[in-house]
Amino acid sequence: MGAARAFAVETLVEWGITARQDDIRLCVSELATNAVLHGVASGREFCLRVVADDELVRIEVRDSGCGQLELPCAVVDADEEGGRGPLLATALSDGFGVTAHAPGKTVWLVFKAVAAV
């Protein structure tokens, strides 16, 4: 997940986007972790894509898994070891979605983040 986080932040810096880097880095980590744990068959990888325009940054993580991302309810049992990542990612982002593919899916988040002038 470290390589995915580094790629995202380095790309944002190259584009002059400094706003929301911490939120984006955390969400990249959560989506990449979810892809590895739940969406990628053994021997396969996931793909991270970062796209930006004048107002938005969009991160996309595509995997080959057939499962759909299910958001947990707003309250997660304190004894549970996982399940907070998607909830956290959707809370930090300004938009969220899942695009189905054959095979797999792309989970995406958007962030309002303007490049520094």
C-alpha positions, -999 to 999 in steps of 0.1 A, spaced: 0 0 0 30 23 5 37 24 -32 1 33 -40 1 61 -14 35 74 -26 23 74 -62 -8 93 -54 10 120 -34 39 124 -58 13 128 -87 -6 155 -67 26 174 -59 37 172 -96 3 187 -105 6 214 -78 -23 201 -58 -15 204 -21 -50 206 -7 -65 174 8 -33 154 4 -37 137 38 -73 127 30 -64 114 -4 -34 95 9 -55 78 36 -83 70 12 -59 55 -14 -45 33 14 -80 22 24 -92 14 -12 -59 -4 -20 -61 -25 11 -97 -34 4 -87 -44 -32 -59 -67 -19 -79 -82 9 -112 -86 -8 -110 -79 -46 -79 -95 -60 -75 -132 -67 -42 -148 -58 -15 -139 -83 -33 -108 -95 -29 -71 -88 -50 -39 -86 -47 -7 -106 -47 28 -90 -56 57 -112 -54 94 -102 -72 120 -124 -76 157 -118 -92 187 -134 -96 223 -123 -117 215 -92 -117 178 -85 -93 149 -78 -106 115 -86 -89 83 -73 -99 50 -87 -89 15 -76 -97 -13 -100 -95 -50 -91 -106 -83 -107 -128 -95 -78 -164 -102 -83 -176 -89 -50 -193 -55 -45 -181 -30 -20 -205 -29 8 -205 1 31 -209 -7 68 -235 10 88 -225 43 105 -218 24 137 -191 -3 137 -188 -26 167 -158 -16 188 -147 -53 190 -146 -57 152 -111 -56 137 -120 -42 103 -148 -26 84 -140 10 90 -120 17 59 -149 22 34 -169 42 60 -139 64 66 -131 68 29 -167 78 20 -168 102 50 -136 120 39 -144 122 2 -169 144 -17 -182 116 -38 -181 79 -41 -191 52 -65 -185 17 -79 -183 8 -116 -188 -28 -124 -166 -45 -151 -163 -80 -164 -143 -91 -145 -140 -69 -115 -150 -34 -104 -136 1 -100 -142 18 -67 -138 56 -70 -137 87 -48 -137 124 -57 -122 152 -37 -127 190 -41 -91 201 -44 -78 230 -65 -42 232 -77 -21 260 -62 -15 289 -85 
